[in-house]
């Protein structure tokens, strides 16, 4: 099956053309630059609502469009998940405290292409256990990315992440996953962050998707709060997440959302 955006595999995964990589790089660069620039606005006493208002302005100033404002009724340009919030935290007027860790997730649309990325931030002084969690989550993402090349499977990606995380006695969240994207926000495949080698769809050149492991210091179970968005750890343990948008090349992977300033990791 072909259209102006390439063909679909038997698993329903879109295969994009070589020329489409440029559009994804452009969208990814805008999202990554916003996450670079927001870092100075994360500090004790700051509210997540103010951080989101600044991000909203940054998206507009970049000439991009927020993919999340209006998405299923959501009204913010970011999701901001603090401490034991796993994902989809709604920005609000509660002030950050010293030692809080937070994931900021931004998706922008540039010329019809979606750039989706998230990373961790720290308000004030980082505790040793939070530092360890952030480091393991960051490294787990890159363990997954290392498995991205034609001929490998999505199970290979999930297994690399899961085995690394569990070797550090932490847990991978199973209730949420990465996803295909390109000229749409969410599309096949579901990119699980756990699994068995050699299982799942086979990677092909031209596939675009996110890898975004959520890692808990405690157990993997989550629950969604009454707002129908905010997911938290059931055992109240700290959670962290990093996300990149990637594309499969002829011999490996391109990351579309690399930090322009090299600040993807909060302490690097």
Secondary structure, 3 states (H helix, E strand, C coil): CEECCEEECCCCCEECCCCHHHHHHHHHHHHHHHHHHHHHHCCCCCEHHHHHHHHHHHHHHCCCEECCCCHHHCCCCCEEEECCEEECCCCCCCECCCCCEEEEEEEEEECCEEEEEEEEEECCCCCHHHHHHHHHHHHHHHHHHCCCCCCCEHHHHHHHHHHHHHHCCCEECCCCCEEECCCCCCEEEEECCCCCCCCCCECCCCCEEEECCEEECCCCCEEECCCCCCEEECCCCCEEECEEEEEECCCCEEECCCCCCCCCCCCC
